[in-house]
């Protein structure tokens, strides 16, 4: 796959919400982890360069660099000087940790949004229960 096609393919799969309270670099990390865990990109896949991905997503290159550094620190990617950044091998236990972490983040964001709107958590949960047709 050509570099430009690879950048476009990865960028299309990533969702950045600039209105979210969640920092963009964390959203980017979540997106890359999700692609890896869902086998949309496999171990050894070369990620786009920092500049190329930043340009494709219209975000600051420092944001992409930070996400890549954090992903490397977590063992999700590895870098080779002069060659690029690549997806590491990982197992199902890693995926569980990521899902749990993301669910905690969503919970905190929902709590914050409810507080901003003057809603209690119970009001929000009642609404969800009613919309889903049950008392799960």
C-alpha positions in Angstrom: 0.0 0.0 0.0 1.4 3.4 -0.9 2.2 5.9 1.9 -0.6 8.3 0.9 -3.2 5.5 0.7 -2.0 4.2 4.1 -2.4 7.6 5.7 -5.8 8.1 4.2 -7.0 4.6 5.3 -5.8 5.1 8.9 -7.2 8.7 9.1 -10.6 7.6 7.8 -10.8 5.0 10.6 -9.9 7.5 13.4 -12.5 9.7 15.0 -11.4 12.9 16.6 -14.1 15.0 18.4 -12.8 18.5 19.0 -15.8 19.2 21.2 -15.0 16.4 23.6 -13.5 17.1 27.0 -11.1 14.1 26.3 -7.8 15.4 25.0 -7.2 14.8 21.3 -4.0 12.8 21.9 -6.0 10.4 24.1 -8.7 10.1 21.4 -6.0 9.3 18.9 -4.5 6.7 21.2 -7.9 5.1 21.7 -8.5 5.0 17.9 -5.2 3.4 17.2 -5.7 0.8 20.0 -9.2 0.1 18.7 -7.9 -0.5 15.2 -5.2 -2.8 16.5 -7.5 -4.7 18.9 -10.2 -5.1 16.2 -7.5 -6.4 13.8 -8.1 -3.6 11.4 -4.3 -3.1 11.6 -2.1 -6.0 12.5 1.2 -6.5 14.4 4.0 -5.0 12.3 1.7 -2.5 10.5 3.6 0.8 9.9 1.7 3.8 11.2 1.7 7.0 9.1 4.4 9.5 9.9 3.6 12.1 12.6 3.4 14.9 10.0 1.3 12.8 7.5 -1.2 11.8 10.1 -1.4 15.3 11.7 -2.0 16.7 8.2 -4.7 14.1 7.4 -6.5 14.7 10.7 -5.9 18.5 10.7 -4.3 18.4 14.2 -1.0 19.6 15.6 2.0 17.3 14.8 3.0 17.5 18.5 -0.4 15.9 19.4 0.3 12.9 17.1 3.9 12.7 18.5 2.6 12.6 22.0 0.1 9.9 21.2 2.8 7.8 19.5 5.1 8.3 22.6 2.4 7.2 25.0 1.5 4.2 22.8 5.1 3.2 22.8 5.3 3.6 26.6 2.3 1.3 26.9 3.8 -1.2 24.5 1.2 -0.8 21.8 3.7 0.4 19.2 7.4 0.4 18.8 9.6 2.8 16.9 12.7 2.3 14.7 14.9 5.3 14.1 14.7 6.2 10.4 12.1 3.5 9.7 8.9 4.6 11.5 6.4 3.5 14.1 4.9 0.0 14.0 2.1 -1.9 15.8 3.4 -4.3 18.5 2.1 -7.7 19.3 -0.4 -7.9 22.2 -2.9 -10.2 23.7 -6.6 -10.3 24.8 -5.7 -9.3 28.3 -4.3 -6.0 27.0 -7.6 -5.4 25.2 -9.6 -5.9 28.4 -7.5 -3.3 30.1 -8.1 -0.8 27.3 -11.8 -1.4 27.3 -12.0 -1.0 31.1 -10.0 2.2 30.9 -12.1 3.6 28.2 -15.3 2.7 30.0 -14.0 4.6 33.1 -13.3 7.6 30.9 -16.8 7.5 29.4 -18.3 7.3 32.8 -16.3 10.4 34.0 -17.3 12.3 30.8 -21.0 11.4 31.3 -20.8 12.5 35.0 -19.3 15.8 33.9 -21.9 16.4 31.2 -24.7 15.5 33.5 -23.4 18.0 36.1 -23.1 20.7 33.4 -26.8 20.1 32.4 -28.0 19.9 36.0 -29.0 16.3 35.7 -28.3 13.6 38.4 -26.8 10.4 37.4 -30.0 8.6 38.3 -32.0 10.8 36.0 -29.6 10.0 33.2 -29.7 6.3 33.9 -33.5 6.3 34.1 -33.6 7.9 30.7 -31.3 5.3 29.2 -33.4 2.5 30.8 -36.6 3.9 29.3 -34.9 4.3 25.8 -33.6 0.8 25.9 -37.0 -0.6 26.8 -36.1 -2.2 30.1 -34.6 -1.9 33.6 -31.2 -3.4 32.8 
